[in-house]
Amino acid sequence: MKQKTNGARRLAKSLYEGLQENVRNLKTPKIEVWKNQYTDKEYVINLDIPEFTCICPKTGLPDFAAIKIEYSPQTYCVELKSYKLYTIFYRDIGIFHEHVINKMLEDFVKAVHPRWVKIVGVFNPRGGITTTVSAQWYKP
């Protein structure tokens, strides 16, 4: 029995190995911002993207998700049209759910410089399993 388990591990490793090695260097569209006129106030902005799509890097089939972003702006707010174009970019990208959310978080923080941000992705079932990934960042 142990031999089958080790064989399954080797097979699983070989099927996914190297698929996402350069995900952090993925060239995504620029996220534009505009100057916040209420930097003295701490308030919260919620963005809902109910029709997010990307591609499963293993099967090449589409993945669907609802993405929720909650953030408190500091100097800048995200410009919505550019963020929509940013999300559309992922439609043709093979990427794991966990990497989508973490890449979005890194790109959002780099562009917007918020006080804090939380991004949650609820991905439709794949193999009968719904995946929810959340990542957050707080200004040091």
C-alpha angles and dihedrals in degrees: 000000000000091000092059091050092052090046091052090050092051091048093049091048093050093049095055102026113124096002095120105024094124100035093116090056094050109136104232127181118274116269108221124211139192130214116270112226093196101061089139091064127070108219136152132242122196123200122189122197104185098175105048116153136185135155128264104243091214103046103020089231122133121265121206128204147163110233121200123192123190119181145157111225124222116177097346142036124207116258105233101215092053090047091051089053088047091055093046088058089071093061091089098034124103103220138147117248092243091053094049093059096043093047090049090050093051093047093045093051092046092052104034105029092208127185086244139338137195123194122192126186121193105193121200115251118289112189089354094303124112112211122208116187124183131181131176141189131199125196108253 
